[in-house]
Amino acid sequence: MLTDTVVIEIAFMAMTVAAKMAAPVLLTALGVGFVISLFQSVTQIQEATLSFVPKAVAIGAVLLLTGNWMLREMMTFTVQIYEKIPSLLG
């Protein structure tokens, strides 16, 4: 049966999976952005592409490295949700 507790549990699981999926990309963008802005402030180069291109390359590399793990995590979450459907309806 779908109670308030079950809904909160499913929402918590979904937010946890979303945070785990976003963490590698966001932390990479944060780290690269910090290094680039530190470099820009030291050298006083204010070029917009200097900030964008390294971030895009780093995020692409992180997605290539962690994509398989992200897919497995999403598949595990989806299977867990589908397995709960009979107990939620019954």
C-alpha positions in Angstrom: 0.0 0.0 0.0 1.2 3.5 -0.9 1.6 5.3 2.4 3.4 8.6 3.2 6.4 6.7 4.5 6.8 4.7 1.3 6.5 7.8 -0.8 9.1 9.6 1.2 11.4 6.5 1.0 11.1 6.4 -2.8 11.7 10.1 -3.1 14.7 9.8 -0.8 16.1 7.0 -3.0 15.5 9.0 -6.1 17.3 12.1 -4.7 20.2 9.9 -3.5 20.6 8.4 -6.9 20.4 11.9 -8.6 23.0 13.2 -6.2 25.3 10.3 -6.9 24.9 10.8 -10.7 25.5 14.5 -10.6 28.4 14.5 -8.1 31.3 13.5 -10.5 30.2 16.0 -13.2 29.6 18.9 -10.7 32.8 18.3 -8.7 34.9 18.1 -11.9 33.3 21.4 -13.2 33.9 23.0 -9.8 37.6 21.9 -9.6 38.4 22.8 -13.2 36.5 26.1 -12.9 38.4 27.0 -9.7 41.8 26.2 -11.3 41.0 28.2 -14.4 39.7 31.2 -12.5 42.8 31.1 -10.3 44.9 31.0 -13.5 43.0 33.9 -15.0 43.3 36.0 -11.9 47.0 35.4 -11.7 47.7 36.1 -15.3 44.9 38.7 -15.8 43.7 36.9 -18.9 40.0 37.3 -19.2 39.2 35.1 -22.2 35.7 33.4 -22.0 36.8 30.4 -24.1 39.7 29.8 -21.7 37.1 29.0 -19.0 34.6 27.0 -21.2 36.8 24.7 -23.3 38.8 23.0 -20.4 35.5 22.5 -18.5 33.9 20.9 -21.5 36.8 18.6 -22.1 37.1 17.6 -18.4 33.4 16.9 -18.1 33.5 14.8 -21.3 36.4 12.8 -19.9 34.5 12.3 -16.6 31.4 11.1 -18.4 33.5 8.7 -20.4 35.1 7.3 -17.3 32.0 7.2 -15.0 29.3 6.5 -17.7 29.2 2.8 -17.2 28.9 3.2 -13.4 26.2 5.8 -13.8 24.2 3.4 -16.1 24.5 0.5 -13.6 23.3 2.8 -10.8 20.3 3.9 -12.8 19.5 0.4 -13.8 19.7 -0.8 -10.2 17.4 2.0 -9.1 14.9 1.3 -11.8 14.9 -2.5 -11.0 14.3 -1.7 -7.3 11.4 0.6 -8.1 9.8 -2.0 -10.5 10.3 -4.8 -7.9 8.4 -2.6 -5.4 5.3 -2.1 -7.6 3.5 -5.3 -6.5 3.8 -4.4 -2.9 2.7 -0.8 -3.5 -0.4 -1.9 -5.4 -1.3 -4.8 -3.0 
